[in-house]
Amino acid sequence: MTDRRRRQRATDRFGGPFARAVLVVMILGALGFSAISYRTDWVRTSRAYVDDVVAPIQGVVAIPFAALRSGARGLSDHFDVHSENQRLKEENARLRAWYELSSAMRSKMERYEKLLALNPDPAAQVVTARVIGETSGPFVKTRLVNAGSTDGVEPGQAVLTETWLIGRIVTAGRSSSRVLLLKDLNSRVPVMAERNGARAILAGDNSDRPKIEFLRTGHGLVNGDRIVTSGDAGQLPRGLVIGEAVVDRGGAWRVRLYGDDAPVDYVRVVRFTFPSPPEDEIAVPEIGAAGGGESDAAGRTANAGGAG
């Protein structure tokens, strides 16, 4: 019992304050050496010498690890390229199938047109122009293009990007023209759903998504239906792609314009030649001429009676 108490006292004497004192001295020594290392030339020289000796060894040791990292990155890139290649192959196969189907449908449609003796679609003349100005405000949505009447541009002609309809020509000068966009408050275009032919009017309201108005009853729309021009009223030809039908928060149908998906720098002004209406081809006799004929006939009859 006595020896145990002695060992406990020794431990308390050397393990408590003594250990703390040694720890403090070691910390102070380390701080002092660190301070000296930044201020003493021989320490900096020694450290530089050690770095020169150790650096080649570290470089040799790091080579396998660098090779492993490079190999891991290469393997990851290989798998990424492989998966991307597979995705592109699948997409290419789908596009090829759609191409074959569209080619078959086109040839079939051409045969049907010949059998039915259908008149061809209106001929189109295209003028390429560059957008040189944009007017966007609370009451107007137009763009200015650098093609005018000297280039064959006239009011009413369709204006498209590479694929999508964005508006119509409203005024045409000699070297410039103004395009009324589909989302302008004054824009009204007859449209239809490509899926079921549902007719409606696309009415601009100066928002990014114009409204679908006067939708005929019994012809429902589905979210995502592609909206194209219907060709009604002889303003625009049938089938120009505009956008897709979406429902707003209030439950009304609107159109997300495909032409807004990317900046528009160049446009195509397309002039379609429509057949003239029949009333323009019939010569209507003038009323005055017809009346004069009747009075002459009456005069001749009266003269004949007086002579008799």
Secondary structure by P-SEA (a helix, b strand, c coil): caaaaaaaaaaaacccaaaaaaaaaaaaaaaaaaaaaaccaaaaaaaaaaaaaaaaaaaaaaaaaaaaaaaaaaaaaaaaaaaaaaaaaaaaaaaaaaaaaaaaaaaaaaaaaaaaccccccbbbbbbbbbcccccccccccccccccccccccccccccccccccccccccccccccccccccccbbbbbbccccbbbbbbcccccccccccccccccccccccbbbbcccccccccccccbbbbbccccbbbbcccccccccccccbbbbbbccccccccccccaaaaaaaaaaaaaaaaaaaaac
